[in-house]
């Protein structure tokens, strides 16, 4: 069985990424303790009920604080998302936040290359 996401899945994931990025940006950096939060990727389950939201956080020292804030505000963020996607989706997917560590990884590789 093929595990590649379908066209609808990819379209919905892109739309959710755009909407979530806008919601987080509208809250401002102050809401996240001065950290910059970027929605780097959204993966959605085949039935469109669960969205894995990958965020990168700068500076990386504030990652745990920001992840906690995102987790605490998950319901409110999902509510705002629901208002944005109400016309396109029947159900608003559950949101799970994950830390995208690719920036840290790239930084680490960069450091190693400079040595």
Phi and psi restraints in degrees (range 20) as a CNS / XPLOR table:
assign (resid 1 and name C) (resid 2 and name N)
       (resid 2 and name CA) (resid 2 and name C) 1.0 -79.8 20.0 2
assign (resid 2 and name N) (resid 2 and name CA)
       (resid 2 and name C) (resid 3 and name N) 1.0 129.1 20.0 2
assign (resid 2 and name C) (resid 3 and name N)
       (resid 3 and name CA) (resid 3 and name C) 1.0 -98.9 20.0 2
assign (resid 3 and name N) (resid 3 and name CA)
       (resid 3 and name C) (resid 4 and name N) 1.0 7.2 20.0 2
assign (resid 3 and name C) (resid 4 and name N)
       (resid 4 and name CA) (resid 4 and name C) 1.0 -71.7 20.0 2
assign (resid 4 and name N) (resid 4 and name CA)
       (resid 4 and name C) (resid 5 and name N) 1.0 132.3 20.0 2
assign (resid 4 and name C) (resid 5 and name N)
       (resid 5 and name CA) (resid 5 and name C) 1.0 -62.9 20.0 2
assign (resid 5 and name N) (resid 5 and name CA)
       (resid 5 and name C) (resid 6 and name N) 1.0 143.0 20.0 2
assign (resid 5 and name C) (resid 6 and name N)
       (resid 6 and name CA) (resid 6 and name C) 1.0 -76.2 20.0 2
assign (resid 6 and name N) (resid 6 and name CA)
       (resid 6 and name C) (resid 7 and name N) 1.0 171.7 20.0 2
assign (resid 6 and name C) (resid 7 and name N)
       (resid 7 and name CA) (resid 7 and name C) 1.0 -59.4 20.0 2
assign (resid 7 and name N) (resid 7 and name CA)
       (resid 7 and name C) (resid 8 and name N) 1.0 -45.8 20.0 2
assign (resid 7 and name C) (resid 8 and name N)
       (resid 8 and name CA) (resid 8 and name C) 1.0 -62.0 20.0 2
assign (resid 8 and name N) (resid 8 and name CA)
       (resid 8 and name C) (resid 9 and name N) 1.0 -42.9 20.0 2
assign (resid 8 and name C) (resid 9 and name N)
       (resid 9 and name CA) (resid 9 and name C) 1.0 -57.5 20.0 2
assign (resid 9 and name N) (resid 9 and name CA)
       (resid 9 and name C) (resid 10 and name N) 1.0 -46.2 20.0 2
assign (resid 9 and name C) (resid 10 and name N)
       (resid 10 and name CA) (resid 10 and name C) 1.0 -65.7 20.0 2
assign (resid 10 and name N) (resid 10 and name CA)
       (resid 10 and name C) (resid 11 and name N) 1.0 -41.1 20.0 2
assign (resid 10 and name C) (resid 11 and name N)
       (resid 11 and name CA) (resid 11 and name C) 1.0 -64.0 20.0 2
assign (resid 11 and name N) (resid 11 and name CA)
       (resid 11 and name C) (resid 12 and name N) 1.0 -45.4 20.0 2
assign (resid 11 and name C) (resid 12 and name N)
       (resid 12 and name CA) (resid 12 and name C) 1.0 -63.7 20.0 2
assign (resid 12 and name N) (resid 12 and name CA)
       (resid 12 and name C) (resid 13 and name N) 1.0 -43.0 20.0 2
assign (resid 12 and name C) (resid 13 and name N)
       (resid 13 and name CA) (resid 13 and name C) 1.0 -61.0 20.0 2
assign (resid 13 and name N) (resid 13 and name CA)
       (resid 13 and name C) (resid 14 and name N) 1.0 -42.9 20.0 2
assign (resid 13 and name C) (resid 14 and name N)
       (resid 14 and name CA) (resid 14 and name C) 1.0 -63.9 20.0 2
assign (resid 14 and name N) (resid 14 and name CA)
       (resid 14 and name C) (resid 15 and name N) 1.0 -42.7 20.0 2
assign (resid 14 and name C) (resid 15 and name N)
       (resid 15 and name CA) (resid 15 and name C) 1.0 -64.0 20.0 2
assign (resid 15 and name N) (resid 15 and name CA)
       (resid 15 and name C) (resid 16 and name N) 1.0 -43.8 20.0 2
assign (resid 15 and name C) (resid 16 and name N)
       (resid 16 and name CA) (resid 16 and name C) 1.0 -63.2 20.0 2
assign (resid 16 and name N) (resid 16 and name CA)
       (resid 16 and name C) (resid 17 and name N) 1.0 -40.0 20.0 2
assign (resid 16 and name C) (resid 17 and name N)
       (resid 17 and name CA) (resid 17 and name C) 1.0 -60.9 20.0 2
assign (resid 17 and name N) (resid 17 and name CA)
       (resid 17 and name C) (resid 18 and name N) 1.0 -45.5 20.0 2
assign (resid 17 and name C) (resid 18 and name N)
       (resid 18 and name CA) (resid 18 and name C) 1.0 -62.1 20.0 2
assign (resid 18 and name N) (resid 18 and name CA)
       (resid 18 and name C) (resid 19 and name N) 1.0 -47.9 20.0 2
assign (resid 18 and name C) (resid 19 and name N)
       (resid 19 and name CA) (resid 19 and name C) 1.0 -65.8 20.0 2
assign (resid 19 and name N) (resid 19 and name CA)
       (resid 19 and name C) (resid 20 and name N) 1.0 -43.3 20.0 2
assign (resid 19 and name C) (resid 20 and name N)
       (resid 20 and name CA) (resid 20 and name C) 1.0 -66.0 20.0 2
assign (resid 20 and name N) (resid 20 and name CA)
       (resid 20 and name C) (resid 21 and name N) 1.0 -38.6 20.0 2
assign (resid 20 and name C) (resid 21 and name N)
       (resid 21 and name CA) (resid 21 and name C) 1.0 -61.0 20.0 2
assign (resid 21 and name N) (resid 21 and name CA)
       (resid 21 and name C) (resid 22 and name N) 1.0 -41.5 20.0 2
assign (resid 21 and name C) (resid 22 and name N)
       (resid 22 and name CA) (resid 22 and name C) 1.0 -65.5 20.0 2
assign (resid 22 and name N) (resid 22 and name CA)
       (resid 22 and name C) (resid 23 and name N) 1.0 -42.8 20.0 2
assign (resid 22 and name C) (resid 23 and name N)
       (resid 23 and name CA) (resid 23 and name C) 1.0 -62.0 20.0 2
assign (resid 23 and name N) (resid 23 and name CA)
       (resid 23 and name C) (resid 24 and name N) 1.0 -46.9 20.0 2
assign (resid 23 and name C) (resid 24 and name N)
       (resid 24 and name CA) (resid 24 and name C) 1.0 -66.8 20.0 2
assign (resid 24 and name N) (resid 24 and name CA)
       (resid 24 and name C) (resid 25 and name N) 1.0 -41.6 20.0 2
assign (resid 24 and name C) (resid 25 and name N)
       (resid 25 and name CA) (resid 25 and name C) 1.0 -63.4 20.0 2
assign (resid 25 and name N) (resid 25 and name CA)
       (resid 25 and name C) (resid 26 and name N) 1.0 -37.5 20.0 2
assign (resid 25 and name C) (resid 26 and name N)
       (resid 26 and name CA) (resid 26 and name C) 1.0 -66.6 20.0 2
assign (resid 26 and name N) (resid 26 and name CA)
       (resid 26 and name C) (resid 27 and name N) 1.0 -24.9 20.0 2
assign (resid 26 and name C) (resid 27 and name N)
       (resid 27 and name CA) (resid 27 and name C) 1.0 -73.8 20.0 2
assign (resid 27 and name N) (resid 27 and name CA)
       (resid 27 and name C) (resid 28 and name N) 1.0 -25.4 20.0 2
assign (resid 27 and name C) (resid 28 and name N)
       (resid 28 and name CA) (resid 28 and name C) 1.0 84.0 20.0 2
assign (resid 28 and name N) (resid 28 and name CA)
       (resid 28 and name C) (resid 29 and name N) 1.0 160.2 20.0 2
assign (resid 28 and name C) (resid 29 and name N)
       (resid 29 and name CA) (resid 29 and name C) 1.0 -65.7 20.0 2
assign (resid 29 and name N) (resid 29 and name CA)
       (resid 29 and name C) (resid 30 and name N) 1.0 -28.5 20.0 2
assign (resid 29 and name C) (resid 30 and name N)
       (resid 30 and name CA) (resid 30 and name C) 1.0 -61.5 20.0 2
assign (resid 30 and name N) (resid 30 and name CA)
       (resid 30 and name C) (resid 31 and name N) 1.0 -33.6 20.0 2
assign (resid 30 and name C) (resid 31 and name N)
       (resid 31 and name CA) (resid 31 and name C) 1.0 -66.1 20.0 2
assign (resid 31 and name N) (resid 31 and name CA)
       (resid 31 and name C) (resid 32 and name N) 1.0 -20.3 20.0 2
assign (resid 31 and name C) (resid 32 and name N)
       (resid 32 and name CA) (resid 32 and name C) 1.0 -116.5 20.0 2
assign (resid 32 and name N) (resid 32 and name CA)
       (resid 32 and name C) (resid 33 and name N) 1.0 35.3 20.0 2
assign (resid 32 and name C) (resid 33 and name N)
       (resid 33 and name CA) (resid 33 and name C) 1.0 63.6 20.0 2
assign (resid 33 and name N) (resid 33 and name CA)
       (resid 33 and name C) (resid 34 and name N) 1.0 29.7 20.0 2
assign (resid 33 and name C) (resid 34 and name N)
       (resid 34 and name CA) (resid 34 and name C) 1.0 84.5 20.0 2
assign (resid 34 and name N) (resid 34 and name CA)
       (resid 34 and name C) (resid 35 and name N) 1.0 3.6 20.0 2
assign (resid 34 and name C) (resid 35 and name N)
       (resid 35 and name CA) (resid 35 and name C) 1.0 -87.2 20.0 2
assign (resid 35 and name N) (resid 35 and name CA)
       (resid 35 and name C) (resid 36 and name N) 1.0 150.6 20.0 2
assign (resid 35 and name C) (resid 36 and name N)
       (resid 36 and name CA) (resid 36 and name C) 1.0 -94.0 20.0 2
assign (resid 36 and name N) (resid 36 and name CA)
       (resid 36 and name C) (resid 37 and name N) 1.0 123.3 20.0 2
assign (resid 36 and name C) (resid 37 and name N)
       (resid 37 and name CA) (resid 37 and name C) 1.0 -113.3 20.0 2
assign (resid 37 and name N) (resid 37 and name CA)
       (resid 37 and name C) (resid 38 and name N) 1.0 126.4 20.0 2
assign (resid 37 and name C) (resid 38 and name N)
       (resid 38 and name CA) (resid 38 and name C) 1.0 -122.6 20.0 2
assign (resid 38 and name N) (resid 38 and name CA)
       (resid 38 and name C) (resid 39 and name N) 1.0 132.4 20.0 2
assign (resid 38 and name C) (resid 39 and name N)
       (resid 39 and name CA) (resid 39 and name C) 1.0 -84.1 20.0 2
assign (resid 39 and name N) (resid 39 and name CA)
       (resid 39 and name C) (resid 40 and name N) 1.0 106.6 20.0 2
assign (resid 39 and name C) (resid 40 and name N)
       (resid 40 and name CA) (resid 40 and name C) 1.0 -88.3 20.0 2
assign (resid 40 and name N) (resid 40 and name CA)
       (resid 40 and name C) (resid 41 and name N) 1.0 -27.2 20.0 2
assign (resid 40 and name C) (resid 41 and name N)
       (resid 41 and name CA) (resid 41 and name C) 1.0 -163.1 20.0 2
assign (resid 41 and name N) (resid 41 and name CA)
       (resid 41 and name C) (resid 42 and name N) 1.0 150.2 20.0 2
assign (resid 41 and name C) (resid 42 and name N)
       (resid 42 and name CA) (resid 42 and name C) 1.0 -130.6 20.0 2
assign (resid 42 and name N) (resid 42 and name CA)
       (resid 42 and name C) (resid 43 and name N) 1.0 128.8 20.0 2
assign (resid 42 and name C) (resid 43 and name N)
       (resid 43 and name CA) (resid 43 and name C) 1.0 -116.7 20.0 2
assign (resid 43 and name N) (resid 43 and name CA)
       (resid 43 and name C) (resid 44 and name N) 1.0 131.5 20.0 2
assign (resid 43 and name C) (resid 44 and name N)
       (resid 44 and name CA) (resid 44 and name C) 1.0 -118.2 20.0 2
assign (resid 44 and name N) (resid 44 and name CA)
       (resid 44 and name C) (resid 45 and name N) 1.0 143.8 20.0 2
assign (resid 44 and name C) (resid 45 and name N)
       (resid 45 and name CA) (resid 45 and name C) 1.0 -66.2 20.0 2
assign (resid 45 and name N) (resid 45 and name CA)
       (resid 45 and name C) (resid 46 and name N) 1.0 155.9 20.0 2
assign (resid 45 and name C) (resid 46 and name N)
       (resid 46 and name CA) (resid 46 and name C) 1.0 -55.0 20.0 2
assign (resid 46 and name N) (resid 46 and name CA)
       (resid 46 and name C) (resid 47 and name N) 1.0 -31.9 20.0 2
assign (resid 46 and name C) (resid 47 and name N)
       (resid 47 and name CA) (resid 47 and name C) 1.0 -88.7 20.0 2
assign (resid 47 and name N) (resid 47 and name CA)
       (resid 47 and name C) (resid 48 and name N) 1.0 7.1 20.0 2
assign (resid 47 and name C) (resid 48 and name N)
       (resid 48 and name CA) (resid 48 and name C) 1.0 62.3 20.0 2
assign (resid 48 and name N) (resid 48 and name CA)
       (resid 48 and name C) (resid 49 and name N) 1.0 23.6 20.0 2
assign (resid 48 and name C) (resid 49 and name N)
       (resid 49 and name CA) (resid 49 and name C) 1.0 -98.7 20.0 2
assign (resid 49 and name N) (resid 49 and name CA)
       (resid 49 and name C) (resid 50 and name N) 1.0 -19.2 20.0 2
assign (resid 49 and name C) (resid 50 and name N)
       (resid 50 and name CA) (resid 50 and name C) 1.0 -131.5 20.0 2
assign (resid 50 and name N) (resid 50 and name CA)
       (resid 50 and name C) (resid 51 and name N) 1.0 128.7 20.0 2
assign (resid 50 and name C) (resid 51 and name N)
       (resid 51 and name CA) (resid 51 and name C) 1.0 -113.9 20.0 2
assign (resid 51 and name N) (resid 51 and name CA)
       (resid 51 and name C) (resid 52 and name N) 1.0 122.9 20.0 2
assign (resid 51 and name C) (resid 52 and name N)
       (resid 52 and name CA) (resid 52 and name C) 1.0 -91.4 20.0 2
assign (resid 52 and name N) (resid 52 and name CA)
       (resid 52 and name C) (resid 53 and name N) 1.0 116.5 20.0 2
assign (resid 52 and name C) (resid 53 and name N)
       (resid 53 and name CA) (resid 53 and name C) 1.0 -107.1 20.0 2
assign (resid 53 and name N) (resid 53 and name CA)
       (resid 53 and name C) (resid 54 and name N) 1.0 117.1 20.0 2
assign (resid 53 and name C) (resid 54 and name N)
       (resid 54 and name CA) (resid 54 and name C) 1.0 -97.4 20.0 2
assign (resid 54 and name N) (resid 54 and name CA)
       (resid 54 and name C) (resid 55 and name N) 1.0 125.7 20.0 2
assign (resid 54 and name C) (resid 55 and name N)
       (resid 55 and name CA) (resid 55 and name C) 1.0 -121.0 20.0 2
assign (resid 55 and name N) (resid 55 and name CA)
       (resid 55 and name C) (resid 56 and name N) 1.0 143.1 20.0 2
assign (resid 55 and name C) (resid 56 and name N)
       (resid 56 and name CA) (resid 56 and name C) 1.0 -109.4 20.0 2
assign (resid 56 and name N) (resid 56 and name CA)
       (resid 56 and name C) (resid 57 and name N) 1.0 142.9 20.0 2
assign (resid 56 and name C) (resid 57 and name N)
       (resid 57 and name CA) (resid 57 and name C) 1.0 -126.9 20.0 2
assign (resid 57 and name N) (resid 57 and name CA)
       (resid 57 and name C) (resid 58 and name N) 1.0 129.8 20.0 2
assign (resid 57 and name C) (resid 58 and name N)
       (resid 58 and name CA) (resid 58 and name C) 1.0 -128.3 20.0 2
assign (resid 58 and name N) (resid 58 and name CA)
       (resid 58 and name C) (resid 59 and name N) 1.0 130.8 20.0 2
assign (resid 58 and name C) (resid 59 and name N)
       (resid 59 and name CA) (resid 59 and name C) 1.0 -74.7 20.0 2
assign (resid 59 and name N) (resid 59 and name CA)
       (resid 59 and name C) (resid 60 and name N) 1.0 153.4 20.0 2
assign (resid 59 and name C) (resid 60 and name N)
       (resid 60 and name CA) (resid 60 and name C) 1.0 -66.1 20.0 2
assign (resid 60 and name N) (resid 60 and name CA)
       (resid 60 and name C) (resid 61 and name N) 1.0 -17.7 20.0 2
assign (resid 60 and name C) (resid 61 and name N)
       (resid 61 and name CA) (resid 61 and name C) 1.0 -66.0 20.0 2
assign (resid 61 and name N) (resid 61 and name CA)
       (resid 61 and name C) (resid 62 and name N) 1.0 -17.7 20.0 2
assign (resid 61 and name C) (resid 62 and name N)
       (resid 62 and name CA) (resid 62 and name C) 1.0 -100.9 20.0 2
assign (resid 62 and name N) (resid 62 and name CA)
       (resid 62 and name C) (resid 63 and name N) 1.0 9.6 20.0 2
assign (resid 62 and name C) (resid 63 and name N)
       (resid 63 and name CA) (resid 63 and name C) 1.0 -57.4 20.0 2
assign (resid 63 and name N) (resid 63 and name CA)
       (resid 63 and name C) (resid 64 and name N) 1.0 -49.3 20.0 2
assign (resid 63 and name C) (resid 64 and name N)
       (resid 64 and name CA) (resid 64 and name C) 1.0 -66.4 20.0 2
assign (resid 64 and name N) (resid 64 and name CA)
       (resid 64 and name C) (resid 65 and name N) 1.0 -38.3 20.0 2
assign (resid 64 and name C) (resid 65 and name N)
       (resid 65 and name CA) (resid 65 and name C) 1.0 -62.6 20.0 2
assign (resid 65 and name N) (resid 65 and name CA)
       (resid 65 and name C) (resid 66 and name N) 1.0 -46.5 20.0 2
assign (resid 65 and name C) (resid 66 and name N)
       (resid 66 and name CA) (resid 66 and name C) 1.0 -68.0 20.0 2
assign (resid 66 and name N) (resid 66 and name CA)
       (resid 66 and name C) (resid 67 and name N) 1.0 -41.2 20.0 2
assign (resid 66 and name C) (resid 67 and name N)
       (resid 67 and name CA) (resid 67 and name C) 1.0 -61.1 20.0 2
assign (resid 67 and name N) (resid 67 and name CA)
       (resid 67 and name C) (resid 68 and name N) 1.0 -38.2 20.0 2
assign (resid 67 and name C) (resid 68 and name N)
       (resid 68 and name CA) (resid 68 and name C) 1.0 -65.3 20.0 2
assign (resid 68 and name N) (resid 68 and name CA)
       (resid 68 and name C) (resid 69 and name N) 1.0 -43.6 20.0 2
assign (resid 68 and name C) (resid 69 and name N)
       (resid 69 and name CA) (resid 69 and name C) 1.0 -62.2 20.0 2
assign (resid 69 and name N) (resid 69 and name CA)
       (resid 69 and name C) (resid 70 and name N) 1.0 -42.0 20.0 2
assign (resid 69 and name C) (resid 70 and name N)
       (resid 70 and name CA) (resid 70 and name C) 1.0 -62.6 20.0 2
assign (resid 70 and name N) (resid 70 and name CA)
       (resid 70 and name C) (resid 71 and name N) 1.0 -42.9 20.0 2
assign (resid 70 and name C) (resid 71 and name N)
       (resid 71 and name CA) (resid 71 and name C) 1.0 -63.4 20.0 2
assign (resid 71 and name N) (resid 71 and name CA)
       (resid 71 and name C) (resid 72 and name N) 1.0 -43.5 20.0 2
assign (resid 71 and name C) (resid 72 and name N)
       (resid 72 and name CA) (resid 72 and name C) 1.0 -66.2 20.0 2
assign (resid 72 and name N) (resid 72 and name CA)
       (resid 72 and name C) (resid 73 and name N) 1.0 -30.8 20.0 2
assign (resid 72 and name C) (resid 73 and name N)
       (resid 73 and name CA) (resid 73 and name C) 1.0 -100.3 20.0 2
assign (resid 73 and name N) (resid 73 and name CA)
       (resid 73 and name C) (resid 74 and name N) 1.0 12.3 20.0 2
assign (resid 73 and name C) (resid 74 and name N)
       (resid 74 and name CA) (resid 74 and name C) 1.0 -55.9 20.0 2
assign (resid 74 and name N) (resid 74 and name CA)
       (resid 74 and name C) (resid 75 and name N) 1.0 -43.2 20.0 2
assign (resid 74 and name C) (resid 75 and name N)
       (resid 75 and name CA) (resid 75 and name C) 1.0 -63.5 20.0 2
assign (resid 75 and name N) (resid 75 and name CA)
       (resid 75 and name C) (resid 76 and name N) 1.0 -44.6 20.0 2
assign (resid 75 and name C) (resid 76 and name N)
       (resid 76 and name CA) (resid 76 and name C) 1.0 -65.5 20.0 2
assign (resid 76 and name N) (resid 76 and name CA)
       (resid 76 and name C) (resid 77 and name N) 1.0 -41.4 20.0 2
assign (resid 76 and name C) (resid 77 and name N)
       (resid 77 and name CA) (resid 77 and name C) 1.0 -64.8 20.0 2
assign (resid 77 and name N) (resid 77 and name CA)
       (resid 77 and name C) (resid 78 and name N) 1.0 -41.8 20.0 2
assign (resid 77 and name C) (resid 78 and name N)
       (resid 78 and name CA) (resid 78 and name C) 1.0 -63.8 20.0 2
assign (resid 78 and name N) (resid 78 and name CA)
       (resid 78 and name C) (resid 79 and name N) 1.0 -37.1 20.0 2
assign (resid 78 and name C) (resid 79 and name N)
       (resid 79 and name CA) (resid 79 and name C) 1.0 -62.8 20.0 2
assign (resid 79 and name N) (resid 79 and name CA)
       (resid 79 and name C) (resid 80 and name N) 1.0 -45.1 20.0 2
assign (resid 79 and name C) (resid 80 and name N)
       (resid 80 and name CA) (resid 80 and name C) 1.0 -63.9 20.0 2
assign (resid 80 and name N) (resid 80 and name CA)
       (resid 80 and name C) (resid 81 and name N) 1.0 -40.7 20.0 2
assign (resid 80 and name C) (resid 81 and name N)
       (resid 81 and name CA) (resid 81 and name C) 1.0 -61.8 20.0 2
assign (resid 81 and name N) (resid 81 and name CA)
       (resid 81 and name C) (resid 82 and name N) 1.0 -40.1 20.0 2
assign (resid 81 and name C) (resid 82 and name N)
       (resid 82 and name CA) (resid 82 and name C) 1.0 -58.8 20.0 2
assign (resid 82 and name N) (resid 82 and name CA)
       (resid 82 and name C) (resid 83 and name N) 1.0 -40.4 20.0 2
assign (resid 82 and name C) (resid 83 and name N)
       (resid 83 and name CA) (resid 83 and name C) 1.0 -66.9 20.0 2
assign (resid 83 and name N) (resid 83 and name CA)
       (resid 83 and name C) (resid 84 and name N) 1.0 -33.8 20.0 2
assign (resid 83 and name C) (resid 84 and name N)
       (resid 84 and name CA) (resid 84 and name C) 1.0 -74.1 20.0 2
assign (resid 84 and name N) (resid 84 and name CA)
       (resid 84 and name C) (resid 85 and name N) 1.0 -38.2 20.0 2
assign (resid 84 and name C) (resid 85 and name N)
       (resid 85 and name CA) (resid 85 and name C) 1.0 -103.8 20.0 2
assign (resid 85 and name N) (resid 85 and name CA)
       (resid 85 and name C) (resid 86 and name N) 1.0 8.3 20.0 2
assign (resid 85 and name C) (resid 86 and name N)
       (resid 86 and name CA) (resid 86 and name C) 1.0 -53.7 20.0 2
assign (resid 86 and name N) (resid 86 and name CA)
       (resid 86 and name C) (resid 87 and name N) 1.0 -36.6 20.0 2
assign (resid 86 and name C) (resid 87 and name N)
       (resid 87 and name CA) (resid 87 and name C) 1.0 -78.9 20.0 2
assign (resid 87 and name N) (resid 87 and name CA)
       (resid 87 and name C) (resid 88 and name N) 1.0 -20.0 20.0 2
assign (resid 87 and name C) (resid 88 and name N)
       (resid 88 and name CA) (resid 88 and name C) 1.0 -100.5 20.0 2
assign (resid 88 and name N) (resid 88 and name CA)
       (resid 88 and name C) (resid 89 and name N) 1.0 -30.7 20.0 2
assign (resid 88 and name C) (resid 89 and name N)
       (resid 89 and name CA) (resid 89 and name C) 1.0 -120.1 20.0 2
assign (resid 89 and name N) (resid 89 and name CA)
       (resid 89 and name C) (resid 90 and name N) 1.0 140.9 20.0 2
assign (resid 89 and name C) (resid 90 and name N)
       (resid 90 and name CA) (resid 90 and name C) 1.0 -71.7 20.0 2
assign (resid 90 and name N) (resid 90 and name CA)
       (resid 90 and name C) (resid 91 and name N) 1.0 -44.2 20.0 2
assign (resid 90 and name C) (resid 91 and name N)
       (resid 91 and name CA) (resid 91 and name C) 1.0 -119.2 20.0 2
assign (resid 91 and name N) (resid 91 and name CA)
       (resid 91 and name C) (resid 92 and name N) 1.0 145.7 20.0 2
assign (resid 91 and name C) (resid 92 and name N)
       (resid 92 and name CA) (resid 92 and name C) 1.0 -88.0 20.0 2
assign (resid 92 and name N) (resid 92 and name CA)
       (resid 92 and name C) (resid 93 and name N) 1.0 124.9 20.0 2
assign (resid 92 and name C) (resid 93 and name N)
       (resid 93 and name CA) (resid 93 and name C) 1.0 -65.9 20.0 2
assign (resid 93 and name N) (resid 93 and name CA)
       (resid 93 and name C) (resid 94 and name N) 1.0 150.3 20.0 2
assign (resid 93 and name C) (resid 94 and name N)
       (resid 94 and name CA) (resid 94 and name C) 1.0 -65.0 20.0 2
assign (resid 94 and name N) (resid 94 and name CA)
       (resid 94 and name C) (resid 95 and name N) 1.0 144.8 20.0 2
assign (resid 94 and name C) (resid 95 and name N)
       (resid 95 and name CA) (resid 95 and name C) 1.0 -111.8 20.0 2
assign (resid 95 and name N) (resid 95 and name CA)
       (resid 95 and name C) (resid 96 and name N) 1.0 129.7 20.0 2
assign (resid 95 and name C) (resid 96 and name N)
       (resid 96 and name CA) (resid 96 and name C) 1.0 -120.9 20.0 2
assign (resid 96 and name N) (resid 96 and name CA)
       (resid 96 and name C) (resid 97 and name N) 1.0 125.9 20.0 2
assign (resid 96 and name C) (resid 97 and name N)
       (resid 97 and name CA) (resid 97 and name C) 1.0 -93.4 20.0 2
assign (resid 97 and name N) (resid 97 and name CA)
       (resid 97 and name C) (resid 98 and name N) 1.0 136.5 20.0 2
assign (resid 97 and name C) (resid 98 and name N)
       (resid 98 and name CA) (resid 98 and name C) 1.0 -130.7 20.0 2
assign (resid 98 and name N) (resid 98 and name CA)
       (resid 98 and name C) (resid 99 and name N) 1.0 147.5 20.0 2
assign (resid 98 and name C) (resid 99 and name N)
       (resid 99 and name CA) (resid 99 and name C) 1.0 -83.2 20.0 2
assign (resid 99 and name N) (resid 99 and name CA)
       (resid 99 and name C) (resid 100 and name N) 1.0 126.7 20.0 2
assign (resid 99 and name C) (resid 100 and name N)
       (resid 100 and name CA) (resid 100 and name C) 1.0 -91.0 20.0 2
assign (resid 100 and name N) (resid 100 and name CA)
       (resid 100 and name C) (resid 101 and name N) 1.0 108.5 20.0 2
assign (resid 100 and name C) (resid 101 and name N)
       (resid 101 and name CA) (resid 101 and name C) 1.0 -94.2 20.0 2
assign (resid 101 and name N) (resid 101 and name CA)
       (resid 101 and name C) (resid 102 and name N) 1.0 13.0 20.0 2
assign (resid 101 and name C) (resid 102 and name N)
       (resid 102 and name CA) (resid 102 and name C) 1.0 -64.3 20.0 2
assign (resid 102 and name N) (resid 102 and name CA)
       (resid 102 and name C) (resid 103 and name N) 1.0 -32.0 20.0 2
assign (resid 102 and name C) (resid 103 and name N)
       (resid 103 and name CA) (resid 103 and name C) 1.0 -65.2 20.0 2
assign (resid 103 and name N) (resid 103 and name CA)
       (resid 103 and name C) (resid 104 and name N) 1.0 -43.3 20.0 2
assign (resid 103 and name C) (resid 104 and name N)
       (resid 104 and name CA) (resid 104 and name C) 1.0 -62.2 20.0 2
assign (resid 104 and name N) (resid 104 and name CA)
       (resid 104 and name C) (resid 105 and name N) 1.0 -41.7 20.0 2
assign (resid 104 and name C) (resid 105 and name N)
       (resid 105 and name CA) (resid 105 and name C) 1.0 -62.3 20.0 2
assign (resid 105 and name N) (resid 105 and name CA)
       (resid 105 and name C) (resid 106 and name N) 1.0 -46.3 20.0 2
assign (resid 105 and name C) (resid 106 and name N)
       (resid 106 and name CA) (resid 106 and name C) 1.0 -62.3 20.0 2
assign (resid 106 and name N) (resid 106 and name CA)
       (resid 106 and name C) (resid 107 and name N) 1.0 -40.4 20.0 2
assign (resid 106 and name C) (resid 107 and name N)
       (resid 107 and name CA) (resid 107 and name C) 1.0 -63.4 20.0 2
assign (resid 107 and name N) (resid 107 and name CA)
       (resid 107 and name C) (resid 108 and name N) 1.0 -42.3 20.0 2
assign (resid 107 and name C) (resid 108 and name N)
       (resid 108 and name CA) (resid 108 and name C) 1.0 -62.9 20.0 2
assign (resid 108 and name N) (resid 108 and name CA)
       (resid 108 and name C) (resid 109 and name N) 1.0 -45.5 20.0 2
assign (resid 108 and name C) (resid 109 and name N)
       (resid 109 and name CA) (resid 109 and name C) 1.0 -61.2 20.0 2
assign (resid 109 and name N) (resid 109 and name CA)
       (resid 109 and name C) (resid 110 and name N) 1.0 -42.5 20.0 2
assign (resid 109 and name C) (resid 110 and name N)
       (resid 110 and name CA) (resid 110 and name C) 1.0 -59.1 20.0 2
assign (resid 110 and name N) (resid 110 and name CA)
       (resid 110 and name C) (resid 111 and name N) 1.0 -44.8 20.0 2
assign (resid 110 and name C) (resid 111 and name N)
       (resid 111 and name CA) (resid 111 and name C) 1.0 -60.5 20.0 2
assign (resid 111 and name N) (resid 111 and name CA)
       (resid 111 and name C) (resid 112 and name N) 1.0 -45.1 20.0 2
assign (resid 111 and name C) (resid 112 and name N)
       (resid 112 and name CA) (resid 112 and name C) 1.0 -62.0 20.0 2
assign (resid 112 and name N) (resid 112 and name CA)
       (resid 112 and name C) (resid 113 and name N) 1.0 -38.7 20.0 2
assign (resid 112 and name C) (resid 113 and name N)
       (resid 113 and name CA) (resid 113 and name C) 1.0 -69.3 20.0 2
assign (resid 113 and name N) (resid 113 and name CA)
       (resid 113 and name C) (resid 114 and name N) 1.0 -27.6 20.0 2
assign (resid 113 and name C) (resid 114 and name N)
       (resid 114 and name CA) (resid 114 and name C) 1.0 -76.9 20.0 2
assign (resid 114 and name N) (resid 114 and name CA)
       (resid 114 and name C) (resid 115 and name N) 1.0 -17.3 20.0 2
